[in-house]
Each structure stands twice: as C-alpha cells, then as structure tokens.
Amino acid sequence: MTDLRARTLAGFTDRFGEEATSLWSAPGRVNLIGEHTDYNDGFVFPFAIDRRTYAAMRPRHDGLMRVASSFAPETVELGLAELRPESLAGWSAYPLGVAWALLESTGTTQTESGFDLYIDSDVPVGAGLSSSAAIESAVALALDDLWATGLDRRALARVGQLAENKAVGAPTGIMDQSASLLGEQDAGVFLDCRSLDAEVIRLGFAEAGLELLIIDTHVSHSHATGGYAARRTSCEAGAASLGVESLRDLDVNDLDRAEQTLDDETFRRVRHVVTENERVLDTVRTLREQGAAAIGSLLDASHVSMRDDFEISVPELDLAVETAVSAGAVGARMTGGGFGGAAIALTPSETIPAVITAVEEAFRSAGFRPPTCFAVVPSQGARRED
C-alpha cells in the first residue's frame, strides 16, 4: 500500500468517522506536444504520469453529497436536489461538477444515492500537469460505478470536460481527461480532438535512455480567467474570418491566405495552431520511424511558436527551456495552458542532475523563485484501487 493510498483512506476515516468502501485513482498528465490545439478540433499527444489523485468514497442513502480533501480544511455538503453549476464554487466544483455532468450527460436523476468523498493527491497544483483532470477522472469512475451509468472511458472524458467547462468555468478541451482515463505504461495518447479517436503510441523513452524532466516554475496561472479564454476567442474569430468550422480545417498551405486576411495578432494565433497540429503529426511519425531521441527539435519549435505566435510563455518558462537545452536536454518546451506552470525537457538520464543544477542556478541568478524539478514516467490511466 503506497503512502498516498494509505493517507487517503486514513483521511477519509478521520474526516467522516467511517471507513471508505471503495478507492479510485487517476493520474495527472503531461502534454508532450500539441498545445491549444484541442479546442480547435486538432491533434494532441499527452501521456499519463506517475503522479496520481486518489478518491475514497462511501455511499449515502439520504440524498446528501459530502466532499472533503487534504488541501482544504472544510467539508462541503450539498443535496442532490440542489446540484447545479451555479451552486458550486471553489475546489469542490471539480468533484461536484462531475456529479452534475454525469447526471446531465446520461439524463438520469438521483434523489437518494449520495456519497461521502475524500480526495488526496501528489499531482502538483498549478504546474500545468492537470491536477484538475486527475480529480475529475477519479471521481467520474467512482460515480459511474456508484450510479451504474455504464459509460465508457471516452464518454467519461466528455463528462469531465463538461464539468470543467460549465461547473468550474474553464473553457478547456478534452485532452486532459482523455490522457488521464486512457493512458498506458510507456505510451502516449495520440488524440484527434474532432473525432475523439485515440491511439496509444509507444514512447520508448527508457529504451532510448531518456527521461522527461518537469521544471515547475511555481508561476501561478488560471485557465478560468484572462489569457486562456482570450486565446480561444481569437482562434474562433480566425476560423470564422477564414470561412472554416475550426482551425483544424487549415494546413500550412493556408497560411499565406490567412496572413493576407487577418490582423497580425489573430494571424499569429492561427499560425501557432496550424503549425502545432503539424508538429504533433510529425512527432508521432518520428517516434515510429526514428525513436524518441529524434523528437527534440519538434519540442523546441513548439516552444518558440508558443512564445512568439501564441504569446503564452513567461520569462521563467523561457529561461527553463533555454537552460535545459544548453545543459544537454534533447529538446524542451513549456507545457500546459501557459502564463505559468511548467516546462518539460526530454533529457538523457545521465544528464538529469546537470540539467537540474543548471536550471536552479539560472533561476537563482535571475532572482526567480526556485523551481521544482522532477522526472515523470508514462504511466497507467485511471483505475479502481480497492
């Protein structure tokens, strides 16, 4: 029994006075490549990581939902009869939003089958590793079982997305939940966000002597506010101006027309999405044909595009990427929604200590808050633990 697993079960008992009857978990994810392409019906290539969120649950029969967590002192209580997006706020909007979205998606009603739920996690919050989707995916599996809704994992990913969009108010796509629910060992999830077709692609990092280093800058960000929503609006405006349903319908051959049609800022937003889709396809092809060591230049190009065209990087992320590559990483880029969070660096295993030292020294010299650096392993998706 892992420490986190034991801690979650003990936390449930401490908070609710009884033992949990089931335990579920779901991983965070890192997006190897394909940023801000998901809500444009494009391609993404994330993988589940070996950092997980655990959700311990016990059924109730009085129509009451009680949720608690290790990262908040309060226990939030809400009746099933009062469950709607506008009644949710704070961290509890994630698990309770999933409850609402599951009922909404299946057209079912629950009046008595409530639950006690306790959440603990070692997925870093605010690092762009989707701690939110880890919560949503663990809770979605738990409630699918409790309420016998019979949804498959792709449908549960849509439930998680609906919860995040409507209950939390973050206009995110379906990538994070798909990675958390569909992930496998030593593999990435190549996802077509239009068709929701997902293909598991072997990564082969260990065989190539590589590890993926996470560099958490500790610069906070929020998807529900500001820049993320503005970028999505800009993408939608670009697609409308170019007469297509979404930016997925464009390729690099359309960029000359786009440049002539759009204002400079909107054009650069469009160019990032179009070229990023191409980079995802190139990454999958390169992994198959040449192996993991050959994808570094694609990671580098992705970061430059996010920095210059999409303008979602920050000085800390740029410094992390530049320093990691200079110190021996094969390739590096920021990951996640932007405006903070983490960078990733695909790095030879023997070079990891040198890269970490170089990044820490660079941050110290720049007067930035010390980063947290750790390697992640492509891991199994959401599952029942007990």
PyMOL commands that set and color helices and strands:
alter all, ss='L'
color gray80, all
select helices_A, chain A and resi 3-16+38-40+80-82+85-87+90-106+131-146+153-168+175-182+227-241+247-249+252-261+264-289+292-294+296-308+315-326+349-366
alter helices_A, ss='H'
color red, helices_A
select strands_A, chain A and resi 22-33+43-60+64-69+72-79+114-121+187-192+198-202+210-216+331-335+342-348+372-376+383-384
alter strands_A, ss='S'
color yellow, strands_A
deselect
rebuild
show_as cartoon
